[in-house]
Amino acid sequence: MQHFSTKKYSNTNVEEVKRLNAQSGLSYREVKELLVKKYNKEHL
C-alpha cells in the first residue's frame, strides 16, 4: 500500500503549485467576473 504525504502527490509539490498560482495573476474566473462588472457598470 502506497502512502502520500499532504505536500506531495505523484511527484507534485502541492504547496509549490499553490505558491506559483498565487503569483500568476488573475484566474480565468476572476477575469470573467471583472469583465461582467465592467460591462454592467457601463451598460446599466
HELIX and SHEET records of a PDB file:
HELIX    1   1 VAL A   14  GLN A   23  1                                  10    
HELIX    2   2 TYR A   28  HIS A   43  1                                  16    
SHEET    1   A 2 LYS A   8  TYR A   9  0                                        
SHEET    2   A 2 THR A  12  ASN A  13 -1                                        
END                                                                             
